Amino acid sequence: MRKPLLVLFLVFGLGAGAAAQTVGTPVYMAPYRAFKTSELGASFSDPGNGWAFEGAYRVGAEKFDIGFRAGLWDWNGSDAASDDTRFLAGTDIRFRVLDHTEQFPLDGALTAGIGGYFGDQSRVYIPIGLSLGRRIELEGGTSFVPYLQPVLVPTFGDGNDDLLVAIGLGVDFKVSKQFDLRVSAGIGDVEGIAIGFAWIK
């Protein structure tokens, strides 16, 4: 019981949230990687100001994996003059630190990343945190993972530097051995909804 309590204390006490909001979109990360060696995926999201499309590639081994993502954000500003298309790019890591027990029912992974959007306005995000969830097995080899992520993300760039705080809620559905469907939503400073999929190896 000490290990889960210690991790939760570090996350909430030191202000570390968890997110895959490496580029500022509401694309969150479950505590598990779905693949054995790698995955190739894509996501479509509504971050509040327009829409974003991202592609992602992840590789990993044992309890660690790393991901790279890139895409476009069709930004809707307060007026037509401030509308533009922003390029998204970033990388993030995930490391499993918690396995569920009778005393603590959730699995957990620490996450960190760096990335941002770049265009007429540019901004960099540095998310750090913890993802908590549990895999639920179904018949026929399918499963799903509900999870949540408290998020703390320092941001830098055009305008004022800031510290974003939000909670992400998501569900990853294992549709088959090679295909995952993912849905997530953010509440707080990183709001919006996202839907994505991944081909798994």
N, C-alpha and C positions, 0 to 999 in steps of 0.2 A: 504493500500500500504506500510505502514511503516514496517509491520512484514516481508514480503518477502524481502524488501531491507535490513533490519537488518540481516536476516539470510544469505543472499548472501554476505554481507560485512564480517560477521564473518567467513564464509567459505573461501572466496578468500583473504580477508585481513589478516587473521591469519594463512593462509596456510593450511587449513583443506580441504582435498579432500574427496572423498567417494569411498568405494570399498568393495567388498566381496573378495578381493585378500588376504584373511587371510593366505593362504598357498603359495602365489606367482604365482598362475595361473590366466589366464584372465577370471575368472568367476565373473561377476558383478551382482549387485542387483538392482532391480526396486524399486521405492519408495513405492509400495504397497505389502502387503503380499496377496497371492492368496487364502489362506485357512482361515477357521473359527477357527479351533482348532489346526490342525497340518498338516504337509506334509512330505512325504518321497520321496527323489529324487536322481538323479545321473547325472553326467556330464562327458563329454569327451572333452579334450582340447589339443591344440598344443601351448605350451608356447614358442616355439622357439628352446629349447634344448630337443628334444624328445617329448613324449606325457604323459598325465596324466589322470587318472581316479579317480573320487571322488564320494562318497556317502554322502548324507546330510539328516539331520532330523531337522525340525523346529517346534516350538510351540509358541503360542502367545495369547494375550488377548488385546482387545481394540486397542490402537495405538502402542503397543509394541510387538516385537517378538524376539526370540533368536534362533540361529541355531548352530548345531554341525556338523562338517564335517571331514571325514577321507578318505584316499586313497593312491595311489601309483603314483610316477613320475618315468617313465623310462627315465633316464637322459642320453643324448648323449653328451659326453665331446669332447674336441678338439682332443683326440686320444682314442684308444681302452682302454688304461690303466685307463682313467678317466671316463669311462662309469660305471654307477651303477644304482641301483633302490633305490629311496628315499621314505620314509614313510611320508605321509602328515597328519596333524592333526591341528584342530583349532576350534574356536568358535567366533561368531559375534552377534551383536545386531542391531536392526533397530527400530527407533522411529519416527513416523509421526509428522512433525512440520509445514507443509504448506498444505493448501487446496486452490485450484485454485479459482480465483475471476475474475470479468470482467477486473480488472486492471492487474492481474498477472495470466497467463493461465496455469501454471504448478503446480503440487502437488510435495511435497518434504518430504524426510525423512533423518534424521541424522543417520549415521552408525558408528560403531566402532568394532574392533575385535582384537584378538591375535591368532597367530598360526605360522606354519612354516613347513619346510621339514627337515627330519632327516635321516642320513645315514653316508657315508664316509665324506661327508660335510654336515653341518647343518646350518640353518638360521631361524631367527624368524622375523615375520612381525607384525606391529601394525598399521593397516589402520584406519583412522578416516575421516569422511567426510559427504557428502550430495549427495543424489540421486534425480534427477529432471526428471519428466515425466508426462504423462497424459494418462489415460485409454480411449480408443476409442471403443465404443460399436458397434457391428455388428448384423445383423439379426440372428435369431436362437439361441440366448443366448451366442454366441461367442464374444470375444473381444481381443484386443491386446494393449500392453503398450510399446510405444517407449520411451526410456530414455537415459540420458547421465550422466556421473559421472567424474568430475575432481578428481584426486586421488593424495594424498600425503601419503606415507607409510614409516615411519622410519623402518630400518632393522638392525639386529644385528646378529653376529655369526662368523663362520669361515671366515677369510679375513677381509677386512675393513668394518666398519659400514658405512651405506649409507642412503640417503634419496631419495626414488623413486617418480617420478612425471609422471603421465600419464592421459589420458582421455579414459574412457570406453564408448562404445556405445552398446546398446542392445535393443532387442525386446522380450517381453514375450507374447506368444500366449495362450489364454484360449481356448483350443480345445473342452473341455466339462466341466461339473461340477466337474469331478474327475481328469482331466488331463490337465497339462500345458506343453507347449513346449517352450524352452528358447534358444536364440542365443545371443552371445555377442562377442565383439572384443575390444582389447586394442591398443592404440597408445601411444608411449612414452617408459618409462622404464618398464612398465608391458605390453608387447606386446603379440600378438597371437589371436587365435580364440577359441571359446568354444561353444558346443551345449549340452543342457541338457533337462531333463524332470522331472516332479514331479507328484506324486499321492496326491490328495488333499482331506482333510476331513474338 
